[in-house]
């Protein structure tokens, strides 16, 4: 009816909602409610500087979410893989840890809380200097973020100019590298099958362009 409504998602619509599944979903919901309540409390212990720094704040939340995942008994990997876990978490977070509701992104791979979790758990992100930069980079370069080969090279190449990079630069870096990846290797599994020398050549060419323009 033209209005956004917040509802609890238990399982995807194409999965039969059996009594057993519903009971397990209810147990998971109770676990999440209690765990997120503790996260909300721990937020008070954050320093003012971390609360006011979006990169630090959301990385902290990502670490909290990762710990929650490790400790939650009724959570299945499919809940993470199909992205239904993110709105389930978000509904219980305090207002300081909420983002404006975006129906297009909520419960998808572009969900804000998924980005927090990835920021905290993916290695070699020290060259990312702001939340808006990370947001722009992962939106444009999801397949790059998931590659275990290319991220260390990006860190090595761009760490020297990290203080000069602006949020829009991260989007450009991801866009240009993605465009230079040979056709048929746009998924992270295939990128990691590329020769390191080939990957480094692509990153180097983009880096040289940025050292000229940054």
Buried (B, 14 or more C-beta within 10 A) or exposed (E): EEEEEEEEBBBEEEEEEEEEEEEBBEEBBEBBEEBBEEBBEEBEEBEEEBBEBBBBBBBBBBBBBBBBBEEBEBBEEEBBEBBBBBBBBBBBBEEEBEBEEEEEBBBBBBBBBBBBBBBBBBEBBEBBBBBBBBBBBBBBBBBBBBBEBBBBBBBBBBEEBBEEBBBEBBBBBBBBBBEEBEEEBEBBEBBBEBEEEEBBEBBEEBBEEBEEEE
